[in-house]
Amino acid sequence: MDPTPTVIVAGGAGYIGSHMVRMLRENGFRPVAVDNLATGHRDAVRGDELRVGDIGDRAFMASVLRETSPACVMHFAASSLVGESVGNPGKYWRNNLVATLNLLDTMLEHGVRQFIFSSTAATYGNPVKVPIPEDHPTQPINPYGHSKLAVEYALRDYDQAHGLRSISLRYFNAAGAHPDGTLGERHEPETHLIPLVLQVASGRRASISRFGSQHATPDGSCLRDYIHVQDLCAAHLAALRKLQSGAPTTVYNLGTGAGASVNEVIDAARRVTGHPIPMRDDPPRAGDPPVLVADAARARAELGWAPQYQDLGTIIEHAWQWERRVRAAQAA
């Protein structure tokens, strides 16, 4: 029997999932990526195993689980564009909830009862307390947040009914790229601030939009908690080990506990890239909270986890290495 524990990484060809696949392999696990490649990239998985299919396809997932006998499933496969979720809620309920329920049922049929779920700070809605702790009221304001919170509720029920233990990790703003420059963020369309700013610096965009300059923040622009993708993956690894030790179902915030404003991100990107990065002011976006910062004390205390890349300049430098690589590939 193979002594190396297998971990299924659903969405393993995507941004965070591909970093997770690599970290698992580097830490003695056998990662098996599962991705339908709707938004993922086959080359992001590199030399690791990739099974192409949909996690909501029970016959497909049954064959994967039979062949791999995983100790745990990590779930990164979801639709995640807030604006799109408002206009097309059915897609989000099907992809984020229905497909996940199918996956959980298939896991139960094959005796897999450890699950790590990528959740989101969008489960909180507009914060009434900052930094935001895990016991903050969960009042999502869009279908994306609703669908993620629904999965969290389902996971509690599956634990009580079936003994399927899970850890849900509520991300704040995932950012950065692998420090060696070989993995990074590739979304179409891109909606995240740091890669958009860097696309301006590399010449792929003309300017960056600042959505509101009169928010109730120190410099008037929105404040967000940027967490390096490698730190997110390290928290998943810690959560996996926690589940392996018999930990109960729970939820953790993942963030640095410090906010950076839109202005600060743009200024830092100007320093890192040496590019002026033209900016234009656009109206504030509806439902955009002025401040979203995590209270991640519980993850630090219970998972023994601490972010290693808290400096905004370092996060941007790693993302800039990746952006230059992508730009060079496009120009070739």
BELGI-V267945 format. One record per backbone hydrogen bond with DSSP energy under -0.5 kcal/mol. NH is the residue of the N-H (numbers start at 1). CO is the residue of the C=O. Records with the same first field share a line. If there is no record, write none. Layout:
BEGIN
NH->CO / CO
END
This chain:
BEGIN
5->3
7->30
8->72
9->32
10->8 / 74
11->34
12->9 / 34
14->11
18->14
19->15
20->16
21->17
22->18
23->19
24->20
25->21
26->22
27->23 / 24
28->25
29->24
30->5
31->29
32->7
33->49
34->9
35->51
41->13
44->41
45->41 / 42
48->45
49->31
51->33
52->50
53->35 / 51
57->54
58->56
61->57
62->58
63->59
64->60
65->61
66->62
67->63
68->64
69->65
71->6
72->6
73->114
74->8
75->116
76->10 / 74
78->76
82->80
85->81
86->82
87->83
88->84
91->88
92->88
93->89
94->90
95->91
96->92
97->92 / 93
98->93
99->94
101->97
102->98
103->99
104->100
105->101
106->102
107->103
108->104
109->105
110->106 / 107
111->108
112->107
113->111
115->165
116->73
117->167
118->75
119->117 / 169
121->171
123->120
124->121
125->121
127->125
131->293
132->293
133->131
136->133
139->124 / 137
146->142
147->143
148->144
149->145
150->146
151->147
152->148
153->149
154->150
155->151
156->152
157->153
158->154
159->155
160->156
161->157
162->158
163->159
164->158
165->113 / 163
167->115
168->250
169->117
170->168 / 252
171->119 / 169
172->254
173->225
174->172
175->227
178->183
181->178
196->192
197->193
198->194
199->195
200->196
201->197
202->198
203->200
204->199
205->199
208->278
210->280
211->209
212->210 / 282
215->220
217->215
220->217
223->290
224->260
225->292
226->224
227->173 / 225
229->175
231->228
232->228
233->229
234->230
235->231
236->232
237->233
238->234
239->235
240->236
241->237
242->238
243->239
244->240
245->241
246->243
247->242
250->166
252->168
254->170
260->224
262->222
265->261
266->262
267->263
268->264
269->265
270->266
271->267
272->268
273->269
274->270
280->208
282->210 / 280
288->285
289->287
292->223
295->132
296->294
300->296
301->297
302->298
303->299
304->300
305->299
315->311
316->312
317->313
318->314
319->315
320->316
321->317
322->318
323->319
324->320
325->321
326->322
327->323
328->324
329->325
330->326
331->327
332->328
END
